[in-house]
Amino acid sequence: MQRVNTPERLETARATINALFQTHIEWFLTIDGGQSQALNQRELEIFVAHGRLLLGCWTEKGTRSWKIFSWEWTGEKLTFEASRKMGADRPIIELVPRASAKSIALTVKAARQARCEALAQLVCANQSGAKVERASLSPGARRGQPGRYARILLRLKHERIAVTGLVTTGKPSDADAFLAAALLWFKRISERARAPYIQQLQLIAETDLIKPVLQRVALLRQSLCDVVTVYEVDQQLTDLTYVDVPTREELWKRRLRRFPPTLPTAFSYAAARIKSISPNAIDVVSARQGETLRYFGLPFARVRRVMGTERVWFGLEGSRRRLLDEKSEREFQNLLVDLQEHRKAGTADRHHALYRNATEAWLESLLRRDITKLDPGLIIAPLHAQFRTARGGTGSVRPVDLLALRNDGRLAVIELKVSEDREHVLQGVDYWQRVEAQRRRGHISRAKLFAERKIKNEPALIYLVAPTLRVHPAFNTLARSIAPDIEIYRFDINEDWRTGVRVMRRLRVSGQ
């Protein structure tokens, strides 16, 4: 990997990479070994801004940009070490020219298959009297792509054992995808298999993945907990160690990270002035570093206090941010005009980036204005968006979309999706576990997150929200895998939710 830590290296990297982009018409983008996406050369950009090398492109989640630390061109693919979100996200990005994508996929598949077979031999040696009946990869996210999970069947005299584990490098945030894939695969093969029947599921995880996987397995219904066992494996696939799944009581007793303080709700003068331009569309989100202004969920300006003076920087993610002053006032007004024209329900161009970007944040902004549109039993304010149950922590500590309180005193953990997502259920359960741990310790009451309102001494509810036609087909199957005393509610909302959120159906999906 070539570092880009001097002006000369920055310019050399920019020129070389830009020339590569021009040489190949189409590329395949992969982030952290996940799903690949085809991009046209016009959808890729490499540029230098503020002394940094930046990669910009169009992804399925909208426009994205990354700061590049180092890069490598092997003749078959471009690899970048990058970062986003102030270093909180540090992905490995791969760009493969279409001409050689097939050969790269075959090479990757062969490497993953070899790791799958090595894992099969290890678990077979760990199980007395077992033989490997099958060792294959899961299907890839797209046709022709190798999967990320090993799917192994062990044959014993009177039963079969299903074994699965990652054959790529895993991180804590992969836990939901891994467990969802494992549960669905186990259900499918256990129903189809002939005698001897499949009665056990073994989950193999590396060190970084063990803790989040155990926390989620502990929340499964008892019939699944009885057949699931978890093993920790080292990177070299030489040592396999059985790990006890904690009980739910043990989860509540674990030490918690410091609970984040409640931020002040009063806006700065600069933020209030900008919000007044379009009060029904602009939100102000407070953070320790200052305030972020969002237009229907899309960040477009930031307010920071520098040397006792409020300063405003504006610009969309992936573009150069400018300090708002007399010289840039016209450019700022033009940005607002573009937002008002394109980021609205009735826009003439639904393919415009301002309409397609940050769609979940758009839905969140609508519900923040009136959460009773979702459930009349919820109080309108306070309502906590992107709520963090701990300060700092690992990459697996993601913020809760919305944390609300019902009139009866029960907390509601709300997770939003606007497209099919197999991880929806397990993400919601993970958020519930962390909120519930804080509630049981009394931290939420002492922090007065809901002012003087009393929080009822009952478990929080889980609200999983998605448009009617965007609910993943496996949603109900995964929801029924969760312990029945954890109350999960599915909210199907209207497809045209940008015009106003309406609940089409509400259904309890756990405990059935």
Summary of the structure (lengths in Angstrom):
residues: 512
radius of gyration: 24.5
end to end distance: 52.5
largest distance: 80.3
contacts: 1558
relative contact order: 0.08
helix: 32%
strand: 32%
